[in-house]
Amino acid sequence: MNKPIKKVVIPVAGLGTRVLPATKSIPKELLPVVDRPLIDYVVAEARDAGIEHIILVTGRGKTAIEDYFDHAFELEATLKAKAKTELLAEVEKTIPRAGDLSYTRQQAPLGLGHAVWCARAIIGDEPFAVSLPDEIVPHKPGFLRQMVDAYEKVGGNLVAVEEVPQSETSKYGVIAPKSRKGNLIEMSGMVEKPKPADAPSNFRIIGRYILQPDIFALLETQEKGAGGEIQLTDSMNKLNARQTFHACICDGVIHDCGSKLGWLQANVDLGFKNAEFGATLSAYAGARLK
């Protein structure tokens, strides 16, 4: 029987250079998409997947993220006094139960692999998920829920993937497939940003993973790779030689908010779908485009 996935690592120590200057004073993970920050979507997705313990790997200048998941006593008291019960409920929803959220510090920007390794003591000897906060899934079931369901069937390690045009494989890490059954592809490995002619597939890896704890021993000795950083993909390839890896083709759309255009597109898409003002916003956009 597979051990359940109860913990998720969310690396939030990055500088957000692709969306400067906004991130000069605001953590990238707190950039709003419609009415809530990026990190809120990622944490909500994890909770919907049955995750019980969230580990945020932080860095310098990220204390505002910790404040977001804490009580804001003056704000809450003001909303209560003014009987703004709906707004108060929305604010209180962001606060996890005591002990459900942990923080660990990544003191140097040494890459995603190093960020995951920083959470080793909190994870312990159990499988866990990794969610990148740049990418949000605004619908249900989220990608992590779909991956947990797949993990319960096949075990091992999983990555989320989506199909991209063959001409764009050089922008992403892609998988090397062995066999496919439904939405699951057994993998023989991963290739980072291959030229279209050399790409083993056109399934790009997106920021959701389920990994066995054996990855930590590999990350411990992993040499620096692309960009002079400790790459998670390098250790996953080594683990793939010892354990099964599946790619899960998830149903739905994921928004990459790590770039200015991606963030704007997420706001437009979710703004149009908003039950309160989506129709009005759509009419406004249509009128502006005439």
Secondary structure by P-SEA (a helix, b strand, c coil): ccccccbbbbbccccccccccccccccccccccccccaaaaaaaaaaaacccbbbbbcccccaaaaaaaccaaaaaaaaaaacaaaaaaaaaaaccccccbbbbbccccccaaaaaaaaccccccccbbbbbccccccccccaaaaaaaaaaccccbbbbbbbccccccccbbbbbcccccccccccccccccccccccccccccccccccccaaaaaaacccccccccccaaaaaaaaaacbbbbbbbccbbbbccccaaaaaaaaaaaaaaccccaaaaaaaaaaaac
